[in-house]
Amino acid sequence: MSFDAFTAVGPRGLYKADRPVVIKLPSSVQGLGRDEVVARLAEMTVTLFTEPGDKNHPGRWETRDIRLREFFADGRHLGSADTWHRVVSNIRSSPADVNAVIGFDAEELFGYGNSLYAANLWISHRGVFTKNHFDEFENFNIALEGRKRFIVAPPGVRAYYPRSVLRGFGDKSRVVDLDDVDLERYPRLAARLAQRRDFVLEPGHMLYLPLGWWHQAESLDDININVNFWLKSKKILHRPHVLGVALYTYAYRRLKGVYSYQPTEVNS
C-alpha cells in the first residue's frame, strides 16, 4: 500500500479491514539510522533484554536498564550467536524525538499521546528471534535500519495452543516457531498455517499488524532498528481472549515487576 492510500483511509480504516498490510513510506520520509540514533539519544535509558539464543528456551528474557550508548559500546550486545540481546524504550513522552527518528509527524497520524499507547524504539542484532505471540494493541512497525522477517497468522485461540494465562504467558503459543511446526503434536494449527503470511520488512516500510493476530519476527541484519506504535481499539471487545490476556498481563507485570513498556524520559 502507498503512504497516500494509507493516509486516505487512516489507521481506523485498517483496523476495520483487519488485515496485515505493508505500507511504503515516501522517499521524502528520512528516518534515522544507527549513528544518528545514537548521537541523538545516547543518554537515553533503555531496557536491555537478554535471553539464551534458543527459540525453545521456555523462560522470560532477563532485563536491566542501561544507557543507549552503553549498549553500542559493548560488543557482546551486537553479535553473540549464543545469547540474544535487544533494547527497547517507550519514547512516547518525547514527540520531538519520535518525529526525528522516524522522519514524519507521528502524533498527527496516530495520536499516540494516550497514556495506554506506546512509541517503542527497538534495536537488535542478527538472529534475535521474537517467539510467536499476539499483541493486545493495533501495531504499526517502521523499519529504519536492517531487515526483519515476519510470519503472521490470523487471530484465534485453541488453534494456537496458548500457554498459561495464569502465569502471564497467555499471549504466547506453545508453538514458538510457525516455520517449524510438529503437526502430529499440534494438529489444530494446520488450517491456520495455510493462511499465514511470510515477508521481510525493509527500511522505508511500515507494517500494520492487527490486534490479536499471531506473529513472530527475526532480525536478519547486523543491526536492526525499528519504531513501533501500539494503539488501542474497540476491536479488543470482540476478542475476549485478547481482552482477558491484556487485563491479566497488566496486573501480572505490575505485581511481579516485569517490564511494562512505560514511557522513558529522554535526555538528549
VEXKE-399696 format. One record per atom (N, C-alpha, C): x, y, z; atom name; residue number from 0. Coordinates in steps of 0.1 Angstrom, whole numbers, plus 2048, in hexadecimal, padded with zeros to 3 digits. Layout:
<sites>
    px    py    pz   atomo   num
     X     Y     Z      CA   NUM
...
</sites>
This chain:
<sites>
    px    py    pz   atomo   num
   808   7F4   800       N     0
   800   800   800      CA     0
   809   80C   800       C     0
   805   817   7F8       N     1
   80D   823   7F8      CA     1
   809   82B   805       C     1
   812   834   809       N     2
   810   83D   814      CA     2
   803   845   812       C     2
   802   84A   806       N     3
   7F6   853   803      CA     3
   7E9   84B   805       C     3
   7E9   83E   800       N     4
   7DD   836   802      CA     4
   7DA   834   811       C     4
   7E5   832   818       N     5
   7E3   830   827      CA     5
   7DD   83C   82E       C     5
   7E3   848   82B       N     6
   7DE   854   831      CA     6
   7D0   857   82D       C     6
   7CC   852   821       N     7
   7BE   854   81C      CA     7
   7B4   84D   825       C     7
   7B7   841   829       N     8
   7AE   839   831      CA     8
   7B1   83A   840       C     8
   7BD   83E   843       N     9
   7C1   840   851      CA     9
   7C3   833   859       C     9
   7C9   833   865       N    10
   7CA   827   86D      CA    10
   7BD   820   86F       C    10
   7B2   827   872       N    11
   7A5   820   875      CA    11
   7A0   819   869       C    11
   7A3   81D   85D       N    12
   79F   816   851      CA    12
   7A6   808   850       C    12
   7B3   808   855       N    13
   7BA   7FB   855      CA    13
   7B4   7F2   861       C    13
   7B1   7F9   86C       N    14
   7AB   7F1   877      CA    14
   79F   7E9   872       C    14
   796   7F0   86B       N    15
   78A   7EA   866      CA    15
   78D   7DF   85D       C    15
   796   7E1   854       N    16
   799   7D6   84A      CA    16
   79F   7CA   851       C    16
   7A7   7CC   85C       N    17
   7AC   7C1   864      CA    17
   7B5   7B8   85C       C    17
   7BE   7BD   854       N    18
   7C7   7B5   84C      CA    18
   7D5   7BC   84C       C    18
   7DF   7B4   84E       N    19
   7ED   7BA   84E      CA    19
   7F0   7C0   840       C    19
   7F7   7CB   841       N    20
   7FB   7D1   834      CA    20
   808   7D8   836       C    20
   810   7D8   82C       N    21
   81D   7E0   82C      CA    21
   81B   7ED   824       C    21
   81F   7F8   82B       N    22
   81D   805   825      CA    22
   82B   80A   821       C    22
   82C   80F   815       N    23
   839   814   810      CA    23
   839   823   813       C    23
   843   827   81B       N    24
   844   835   81F      CA    24
   84A   83D   813       C    24
   846   84A   811       N    25
   84C   851   805      CA    25
   85A   854   807       C    25
   861   857   7FC       N    26
   86F   859   7FC      CA    26
   873   866   804       C    26
   869   86F   806       N    27
   86C   87B   80D      CA    27
   86D   878   81C       C    27
   868   86D   821       N    28
   869   869   82F      CA    28
   877   863   832       C    28
   87F   869   839       N    29
   88C   865   83C      CA    29
   88E   862   84B       C    29
   88C   855   84F       N    30
   88E   851   85D      CA    30
   89D   851   860       C    30
   8A0   84F   86D       N    31
   8AE   84F   871      CA    31
   8B4   841   871       C    31
   8C1   840   86E       N    32
   8C8   833   870      CA    32
   8CF   832   87D       C    32
   8D8   828   87E       N    33
   8DF   825   88A      CA    33
   8E7   831   890       C    33
   8EF   837   888       N    34
   8F8   842   88D      CA    34
   8F0   84E   891       C    34
   8E6   851   889       N    35
   8DE   85D   88D      CA    35
   8D5   85B   899       C    35
   8D0   84E   89B       N    36
   8C8   84B   8A7      CA    36
   8D1   84C   8B3       C    36
   8DD   846   8B2       N    37
   8E6   847   8BE      CA    37
   8EA   855   8C1       C    37
   8ED   85D   8B7       N    38
   8F1   86B   8B9      CA    38
   8E6   873   8C0       C    38
   8D9   870   8BC       N    39
   8CE   878   8C2      CA    39
   8CA   872   8D0       C    39
   8CA   865   8D2       N    40
   8C4   85F   8DD      CA    40
   8CE   858   8E6       C    40
   8DB   85B   8E5       N    41
   8E5   853   8EC      CA    41
   8E3   852   8FB       C    41
   8DE   85C   902       N    42
   8DC   85C   910      CA    42
   8CE   857   914       C    42
   8C6   852   90B       N    43
   8B9   84D   90E      CA    43
   8BA   840   915       C    43
   8B2   83E   91F       N    44
   8B1   831   926      CA    44
   8A9   828   91E       C    44
   8AE   81C   91B       N    45
   8A7   811   914      CA    45
   8A7   805   91C       C    45
   89E   7FC   91A       N    46
   89E   7EF   920      CA    46
   8A5   7E5   918       C    46
   8AF   7DE   91D       N    47
   8B6   7D4   916      CA    47
   8B0   7C6   919       C    47
   8AB   7BF   90F       N    48
   8A6   7B2   910      CA    48
   8B1   7A8   90C       C    48
   8B3   79E   914       N    49
   8BD   794   911      CA    49
   8B7   786   913       C    49
   8BA   77D   909       N    50
   8B4   770   909      CA    50
   8BD   766   902       C    50
   8BE   759   907       N    51
   8C6   750   8FF      CA    51
   8C1   74F   8F0       C    51
   8CB   74E   8E7       N    52
   8C7   74E   8D9      CA    52
   8C1   740   8D5       C    52
   8B5   73D   8DA       N    53
   8AF   731   8D8      CA    53
   8A0   733   8D7       C    53
   89A   731   8CC       N    54
   88C   733   8CA      CA    54
   883   72C   8D3       C    54
   888   720   8D8       N    55
   87F   718   8E1      CA    55
   882   71B   8F0       C    55
   88A   725   8F3       N    56
   88C   728   901      CA    56
   87F   72C   908       C    56
   87B   726   913       N    57
   86D   727   918      CA    57
   86B   734   921       C    57
   876   73A   925       N    58
   874   745   92F      CA    58
   873   752   929       C    58
   873   75C   931       N    59
   872   76A   92D      CA    59
   880   770   92A       C    59
   880   77B   923       N    60
   88C   783   921      CA    60
   890   788   92F       C    60
   89D   789   932       N    61
   8A2   791   93D      CA    61
   8A3   79F   939       C    61
   8A0   7A9   942       N    62
   8A0   7B7   93E      CA    62
   8A8   7BF   948       C    62
   8AE   7CA   943       N    63
   8B4   7D4   94C      CA    63
   8B5   7E1   944       C    63
   8B5   7EC   94B       N    64
   8B6   7F9   945      CA    64
   8C4   7FD   943       C    64
   8C7   803   937       N    65
   8D4   808   934      CA    65
   8D2   815   92B       C    65
   8DD   81C   928       N    66
   8DD   827   91F      CA    66
   8DF   821   911       C    66
   8D9   828   907       N    67
   8DA   823   8F9      CA    67
   8E8   823   8F5       C    67
   8F0   82C   8F9       N    68
   8FF   82C   8F5      CA    68
   906   820   8FA       C    68
   901   81B   906       N    69
   908   80F   90C      CA    69
   905   803   903       C    69
   8F9   802   8FE       N    70
   8F5   7F7   8F5      CA    70
   8FE   7F6   8EA       C    70
   901   801   8E3       N    71
   909   801   8D7      CA    71
   918   800   8DA       C    71
   91C   804   8E6       N    72
   92A   803   8EA      CA    72
   92F   7F5   8EE       C    72
   925   7EC   8F1       N    73
   929   7DE   8F5      CA    73
   927   7D5   8E9       C    73
   932   7D0   8E3       N    74
   931   7C7   8D8      CA    74
   928   7BB   8DA       C    74
   927   7B6   8E6       N    75
   91F   7AA   8E9      CA    75
   910   7AC   8E6       C    75
   90C   7B9   8E6       N    76
   8FE   7BC   8E3      CA    76
   8FA   7BC   8D4       C    76
   905   7BB   8CC       N    77
   902   7BD   8BE      CA    77
   904   7B1   8B5       C    77
   907   7A5   8BA       N    78
   909   79B   8B1      CA    78
   90B   78D   8B7       C    78
   908   78B   8C3       N    79
   90A   77E   8C9      CA    79
   900   774   8C3       C    79
   905   768   8BE       N    80
   8FC   75E   8B9      CA    80
   8F5   756   8C4       C    80
   8FC   755   8CF       N    81
   8F7   74D   8DA      CA    81
   8ED   754   8E3       C    81
   8EE   762   8E3       N    82
   8E5   76A   8EC      CA    82
   8DF   775   8E3       C    82
   8D2   776   8E5       N    83
   8CB   781   8DD      CA    83
   8CA   78D   8E6       C    83
   8CD   799   8E0       N    84
   8CB   7A6   8E7      CA    84
   8C2   7AF   8DF       C    84
   8BA   7B6   8E5       N    85
   8B3   7C1   8DF      CA    85
   8AF   7CC   8E9       C    85
   8AD   7D8   8E4       N    86
   8A9   7E2   8ED      CA    86
   89C   7E8   8E8       C    86
   894   7ED   8F2       N    87
   888   7F4   8EF      CA    87
   886   7FF   8F8       C    87
   880   80A   8F3       N    88
   87C   815   8FC      CA    88
   870   81C   8F6       C    88
   866   81E   8FE       N    89
   85A   825   8FA      CA    89
   85C   834   8FB       C    89
   85E   83B   8EF       N    90
   862   849   8EE      CA    90
   856   852   8EB       C    90
   84A   84D   8EF       N    91
   83D   854   8EC      CA    91
   83D   862   8F2       C    91
   844   864   8FE       N    92
   843   870   905      CA    92
   84D   87B   8FF       C    92
   854   877   8F4       N    93
   85C   881   8ED      CA    93
   859   881   8DE       C    93
   84E   888   8DA       N    94
   849   888   8CC      CA    94
   854   88D   8C3       C    94
   85C   897   8C7       N    95
   866   89C   8BE      CA    95
   870   891   8BA       C    95
   874   889   8C4       N    96
   87D   87E   8C1      CA    96
   876   873   8B8       C    96
   86A   870   8BB       N    97
   862   867   8B3      CA    97
   862   86B   8A4       C    97
   85E   878   8A2       N    98
   85D   87D   894      CA    98
   86B   87E   88D       C    98
   875   881   895       N    99
   882   882   88F      CA    99
   887   874   88B       C    99
   885   86A   893       N   100
   88A   85D   891      CA   100
   883   856   884       C   100
   875   858   883       N   101
   86E   852   878      CA   101
   86D   85B   86C       C   101
   86E   868   86E       N   102
   86E   871   862      CA   102
   861   877   85E       C   102
   857   875   866       N   103
   84A   87C   864      CA   103
   842   87E   871       C   103
   837   885   870       N   104
   830   889   87C      CA   104
   826   87D   880       C   104
   82B   875   889       N   105
   823   869   88D      CA   105
   817   86D   895       C   105
   818   877   89D       N   106
   80D   87B   8A6      CA   106
   801   87F   89E       C   106
   803   886   893       N   107
   7F9   88A   88A      CA   107
   7F2   87E   884       C   107
   7FA   874   880       N   108
   7F4   869   879      CA   108
   7EE   85F   883       C   108
   7F5   85C   88E       N   109
   7F0   851   897      CA   109
   7EA   856   8A4       C   109
   7EC   862   8A8       N   110
   7E7   867   8B4      CA   110
   7EB   85E   8C0       C   110
   7F8   85B   8C1       N   111
   7FD   851   8CA      CA   111
   800   857   8D9       C   111
   7FB   863   8DC       N   112
   7FE   869   8E8      CA   112
   7F6   863   8F4       C   112
   7EC   85B   8F1       N   113
   7E4   855   8FC      CA   113
   7ED   84D   905       C   113
   7EA   84D   912       N   114
   7F2   846   91C      CA   114
   7F4   837   91A       C   114
   7EA   831   913       N   115
   7EB   823   911      CA   115
   7F2   81F   904       C   115
   7F6   829   8FC       N   116
   7FD   827   8F0      CA   116
   80C   826   8F2       C   116
   813   823   8E7       N   117
   822   822   8E8      CA   117
   828   825   8DA       C   117
   834   82B   8DB       N   118
   83C   82D   8CF      CA   118
   84A   828   8D3       C   118
   84C   81B   8CF       N   119
   857   814   8D4      CA   119
   863   814   8CA       C   119
   86F   817   8CF       N   120
   87B   815   8C7      CA   120
   881   808   8CA       C   120
   883   7FF   8BF       N   121
   889   7F2   8C1      CA   121
   896   7F1   8B9       C   121
   8A0   7EC   8BF       N   122
   8AD   7E9   8B9      CA   122
   8B1   7DB   8BC       C   122
   8B5   7D3   8B2       N   123
   8B9   7C6   8B4      CA   123
   8C4   7C2   8AA       C   123
   8CA   7B6   8AB       N   124
   8D5   7B2   8A2      CA   124
   8D0   7A6   89A       C   124
   8D8   7A1   891       N   125
   8D4   796   888      CA   125
   8D1   78A   890       C   125
   8C6   783   88D       N   126
   8C2   777   893      CA   126
   8B8   778   89E       C   126
   8B7   784   8A4       N   127
   8AD   785   8AF      CA   127
   89F   782   8AB       C   127
   899   779   8B2       N   128
   88C   773   8AE      CA   128
   881   777   8B8       C   128
   876   77C   8B4       N   129
   86B   77E   8BC      CA   129
   861   773   8BA       C   129
   85E   76C   8C5       N   130
   855   760   8C3      CA   130
   847   763   8BF       C   130
   840   75A   8BA       N   131
   832   75B   8B5      CA   131
   829   760   8C1       C   131
   822   76B   8BE       N   132
   81A   771   8C9      CA   132
   810   77A   8C2       C   132
   807   780   8CA       N   133
   7FE   78B   8C5      CA   133
   7FF   797   8CE       C   133
   7FB   7A3   8C8       N   134
   7FB   7AF   8D0      CA   134
   7ED   7B3   8D3       C   134
   7EB   7BA   8DF       N   135
   7DD   7BE   8E2      CA   135
   7DB   7CC   8DD       C   135
   7E4   7D1   8D5       N   136
   7E3   7DF   8CE      CA   136
   7E4   7DD   8BF       C   136
   7DE   7E7   8B8       N   137
   7E1   7E9   8AA      CA   137
   7F0   7ED   8A9       C   137
   7F7   7E8   89F       N   138
   806   7E9   89F      CA   138
   80A   7EE   891       C   138
   811   7F9   891       N   139
   818   7FE   885      CA   139
   827   7FE   887       C   139
   82E   7F7   87F       N   140
   83C   7F5   881      CA   140
   844   7FA   875       C   140
   84D   803   878       N   141
   855   80A   86E      CA   141
   864   805   86E       C   141
   869   801   863       N   142
   877   7FC   862      CA   142
   87F   808   85E       C   142
   889   80B   867       N   143
   892   816   864      CA   143
   8A0   812   85F       C   143
   8A5   807   864       N   144
   8B2   801   860      CA   144
   8B1   7F2   861       C   144
   8B6   7EA   857       N   145
   8B5   7DC   858      CA   145
   8A8   7D6   854       C   145
   8A8   7C9   850       N   146
   89C   7C2   84C      CA   146
   898   7B9   857       C   146
   88B   7B7   857       N   147
   885   7AE   862      CA   147
   87A   7A5   85B       C   147
   87B   798   85D       N   148
   872   78F   857      CA   148
   866   78D   861       C   148
   85A   78E   85C       N   149
   84E   78C   864      CA   149
   846   780   85E       C   149
   841   778   866       N   150
   836   76E   863      CA   150
   82A   772   86B       C   150
   81F   774   863       N   151
   812   779   869      CA   151
   807   76F   866       C   151
   7FE   76C   870       N   152
   7F3   763   86E      CA   152
   7E7   769   875       C   152
   7DB   765   870       N   153
   7CE   76B   875      CA   153
   7CC   769   883       C   153
   7C3   771   889       N   154
   7C0   76F   897      CA   154
   7B9   762   89A       C   154
   7B9   75E   8A7       N   155
   7B3   752   8AB      CA   155
   7B9   74E   8B9       C   155
   7B3   744   8BF       N   156
   7B7   740   8CD      CA   156
   7BC   731   8CD       C   156
   7B2   728   8CC       N   157
   7B5   71A   8CE      CA   157
   7BF   715   8C3       C   157
   7BE   71A   8B7       N   158
   7C6   715   8AC      CA   158
   7D5   718   8AE       C   158
   7D8   721   8B7       N   159
   7E6   725   8B9      CA   159
   7EC   71F   8C6       C   159
   7E4   717   8CD       N   160
   7E9   711   8DA      CA   160
   7F0   71B   8E3       C   160
   7E8   725   8E8       N   161
   7EE   730   8F0      CA   161
   7F3   72A   8FD       C   161
   7FD   731   902       N   162
   803   72E   90F      CA   162
   7FA   733   91A       C   162
   7FE   731   927       N   163
   7F6   734   932      CA   163
   7F4   743   934       C   163
   7E7   747   935       N   164
   7E4   755   938      CA   164
   7E8   758   947       C   164
   7E6   74F   94F       N   165
   7E9   751   95E      CA   165
   7F8   753   961       C   165
   800   74F   958       N   166
   80F   752   95A      CA   166
   814   75E   951       C   166
   80A   765   94B       N   167
   80D   771   944      CA   167
   812   76E   936       C   167
   810   762   931       N   168
   815   75E   923      CA   168
   809   75C   919       C   168
   7FD   762   91D       N   169
   7F1   75F   914      CA   169
   7F2   764   906       C   169
   7FB   76E   904       N   170
   7FC   773   8F6      CA   170
   806   76B   8EE       C   170
   80B   761   8F3       N   171
   816   759   8EC      CA   171
   811   74A   8EA       C   171
   816   745   8DF       N   172
   812   737   8DB      CA   172
   81C   72D   8DF       C   172
   818   721   8E2       N   173
   821   716   8E4      CA   173
   829   713   8D7       C   173
   824   717   8CC       N   174
   82B   716   8BF      CA   174
   832   723   8BD       C   174
   83F   723   8C1       N   175
   847   72F   8C1      CA   175
   84B   734   8B3       C   175
   84C   72B   8A9       N   176
   851   72E   89C      CA   176
   847   728   892       C   176
   840   731   88B       N   177
   837   72D   880      CA   177
   83E   727   874       C   177
   84B   728   874       N   178
   852   722   869      CA   178
   856   714   86B       C   178
   854   70F   877       N   179
   858   702   87C      CA   179
   84E   6FC   885       C   179
   843   6F7   87F       N   180
   837   6F2   887      CA   180
   836   6E3   885       C   180
   835   6DC   891       N   181
   832   6CE   891      CA   181
   823   6CC   891       C   181
   81E   6CA   885       N   182
   80F   6C9   883      CA   182
   809   6BD   889       C   182
   811   6B2   88C       N   183
   80C   6A7   893      CA   183
   809   6AB   8A2       C   183
   811   6B3   8A7       N   184
   810   6B8   8B5      CA   184
   806   6C3   8B6       C   184
   805   6CC   8AB       N   185
   7FD   6D8   8AC      CA   185
   7F4   6D8   89F       C   185
   7EB   6CE   89E       N   186
   7E3   6CD   891      CA   186
   7D9   6D8   88F       C   186
   7D4   6DF   899       N   187
   7CB   6EA   897      CA   187
   7D1   6F6   890       C   187
   7DE   6F6   88F       N   188
   7E4   702   889      CA   188
   7E5   701   87A       C   188
   7E2   6F5   874       N   189
   7E4   6F3   866      CA   189
   7DD   6FD   85E       C   189
   7D0   6FF   861       N   190
   7C8   709   859      CA   190
   7CD   717   85A       C   190
   7D2   71B   865       N   191
   7D7   729   867      CA   191
   7E4   72A   85F       C   191
   7EC   720   85F       N   192
   7F9   721   858      CA   192
   7F6   723   849       C   192
   7EB   71E   844       N   193
   7E8   720   836      CA   193
   7E5   72E   833       C   193
   7E2   736   83D       N   194
   7DE   744   83B      CA   194
   7E9   74E   83F       C   194
   7F5   749   843       N   195
   800   751   848      CA   195
   805   75A   83D       C   195
   80C   764   841       N   196
   812   76D   838      CA   196
   821   76F   83C       C   196
   82A   76E   833       N   197
   838   76E   835      CA   197
   83F   779   82D       C   197
   845   783   833       N   198
   84B   78E   82C      CA   198
   857   794   833       C   198
   85F   79C   82C       N   199
   86A   7A3   832      CA   199
   867   7B2   832       C   199
   867   7B8   83E       N   200
   865   7C6   83F      CA   200
   873   7CD   83D       C   200
   874   7D7   834       N   201
   880   7DD   831      CA   201
   87F   7EC   835       C   201
   88B   7F3   836       N   202
   88B   801   839      CA   202
   882   809   82F       C   202
   87B   812   835       N   203
   871   81A   82C      CA   203
   864   814   82B       C   203
   862   809   832       N   204
   854   802   832      CA   204
   84F   802   840       C   204
   841   803   841       N   205
   83A   802   84E      CA   205
   830   7F7   84D       C   205
   830   7EE   857       N   206
   827   7E3   857      CA   206
   81B   7E6   861       C   206
   80F   7E4   85C       N   207
   804   7E4   865      CA   207
   800   7D6   869       C   207
   801   7D3   876       N   208
   7FD   7C6   87C      CA   208
   7F1   7C8   884       C   208
   7E5   7C2   880       N   209
   7D9   7C4   888      CA   209
   7D9   7BE   896       C   209
   7D2   7C4   89F       N   210
   7D0   7BF   8AC      CA   210
   7CC   7B0   8AC       C   210
   7D3   7A8   8B4       N   211
   7CF   79A   8B5      CA   211
   7D5   790   8AA       C   211
   7DB   795   8A0       N   212
   7E1   78D   896      CA   212
   7EE   787   89C       C   212
   7F0   77A   89A       N   213
   7FD   774   89E      CA   213
   808   777   895       C   213
   814   779   89B       N   214
   820   77C   892      CA   214
   82D   779   89A       C   214
   837   778   892       N   215
   845   776   897      CA   215
   84E   77E   88E       C   215
   85A   781   893       N   216
   863   78A   88B      CA   216
   871   785   88E       C   216
   87A   787   883       N   217
   888   783   885      CA   217
   890   78E   87E       C   217
   89A   793   885       N   218
   8A3   79D   880      CA   218
   8AD   797   876       C   218
   8AE   79D   86A       N   219
   8B6   797   860      CA   219
   8C4   79D   85E       C   219
   8C6   7AA   863       N   220
   8D2   7B1   860      CA   220
   8DA   7B4   86D       C   220
   8E6   7B9   86B       N   221
   8EF   7BB   877      CA   221
   8E8   7C4   881       C   221
   8E1   7CE   87D       N   222
   8DA   7D7   886      CA   222
   8CC   7D9   880       C   222
   8C2   7D7   888       N   223
   8B4   7DA   884      CA   223
   8AF   7E5   88D       C   223
   8AA   7F0   887       N   224
   8A3   7FB   88F      CA   224
   895   7FC   88A       C   224
   88C   7FC   893       N   225
   87E   7FD   890      CA   225
   877   806   89A       C   225
   86D   80D   896       N   226
   864   814   89F      CA   226
   856   80F   89D       C   226
   84F   80A   8A7       N   227
   841   806   8A6      CA   227
   838   80E   8AF       C   227
   82C   810   8AA       N   228
   821   816   8B2      CA   228
   817   80C   8B5       C   228
   814   80C   8C3       N   229
   809   803   8C8      CA   229
   7FD   80D   8CB       C   229
   7F2   80A   8C4       N   230
   7E6   812   8C6      CA   230
   7DA   80A   8C9       C   230
   7D2   80E   8D3       N   231
   7C6   807   8D7      CA   231
   7BB   808   8CD       C   231
   7B2   7FF   8CC       N   232
   7A6   800   8C4      CA   232
   79B   7F7   8CA       C   232
   78E   7FB   8C7       N   233
   783   7F3   8CD      CA   233
   782   7E5   8C7       C   233
   78A   7E2   8BE       N   234
   78A   7D4   8B8      CA   234
   78C   7CA   8C3       C   234
   794   7CE   8CD       N   235
   797   7C5   8D8      CA   235
   78B   7BF   8DF       C   235
   780   7C7   8DF       N   236
   773   7C2   8E6      CA   236
   76D   7B7   8DE       C   236
   771   7B5   8D2       N   237
   76C   7A9   8CA      CA   237
   775   79E   8CA       C   237
   780   79F   8D1       N   238
   78A   794   8D2      CA   238
   78C   791   8E1       C   238
   783   78A   8E8       N   239
   783   789   8F6      CA   239
   790   783   8FC       C   239
   796   77A   8F5       N   240
   7A3   774   8F9      CA   240
   7AE   77F   8FA       C   240
   7AE   787   8F0       N   241
   7B8   792   8EF      CA   241
   7B6   79C   8FB       C   241
   7A9   79F   8FD       N   242
   7A6   7A8   908      CA   242
   7A9   7A2   915       C   242
   7A6   796   917       N   243
   7AA   78F   924      CA   243
   7B9   78F   926       C   243
   7C0   78C   91C       N   244
   7CF   78B   91D      CA   244
   7D4   799   920       C   244
   7CF   7A3   91A       N   245
   7D3   7B1   91C      CA   245
   7D1   7B5   92A       C   245
   7C6   7B2   930       N   246
   7C3   7B6   93E      CA   246
   7CC   7AF   947       C   246
   7CD   7A2   945       N   247
   7D5   79A   94E      CA   247
   7E4   79D   94D       C   247
   7E9   79F   941       N   248
   7F7   7A2   93F      CA   248
   7FA   7AF   945       C   248
   7F2   7B9   944       N   249
   7F4   7C6   94A      CA   249
   7F6   7C5   95A       C   249
   7ED   7BD   960       N   250
   7ED   7BB   96E      CA   250
   7FA   7B3   972       C   250
   7FD   7A9   96A       N   251
   808   7A0   96D      CA   251
   815   7A8   96C       C   251
   817   7B0   962       N   252
   823   7B8   961      CA   252
   825   7C1   96C       C   252
   81A   7C7   971       N   253
   81B   7D1   97C      CA   253
   81F   7C9   989       C   253
   819   7BD   98B       N   254
   81B   7B6   997      CA   254
   829   7B0   997       C   254
   82E   7AB   98C       N   255
   83B   7A4   98B      CA   255
   847   7AE   988       C   255
   843   7BA   984       N   256
   84E   7C4   980      CA   256
   854   7C0   973       C   256
   84D   7B9   96A       N   257
   851   7B6   95C      CA   257
   850   7C3   954       C   257
   859   7C5   94B       N   258
   85A   7D1   942      CA   258
   84C   7D3   93C       C   258
   847   7E0   93D       N   259
   839   7E3   939      CA   259
   839   7EE   92E       C   259
   844   7F1   928       N   260
   844   7FA   91D      CA   260
   83F   808   921       C   260
   842   80D   92D       N   261
   83F   81A   931      CA   261
   848   824   92A       C   261
   842   831   928       N   262
   84A   83A   920      CA   262
   858   83E   927       C   262
   862   840   91F       N   263
   86F   844   924      CA   263
   871   853   923       C   263
   878   859   92D       N   264
   87C   867   92C      CA   264
   888   867   923       C   264
   887   86E   918       N   265
   892   86F   90E      CA   265
   89B   87B   912       C   265
   8A8   878   914       N   266
   8B2   882   917      CA   266
   8BB   884   90B       C   266
   8B7   88D   902       N   267
   8BF   88F   8F6      CA   267
   8CB   897   8F8       C   267
</sites>
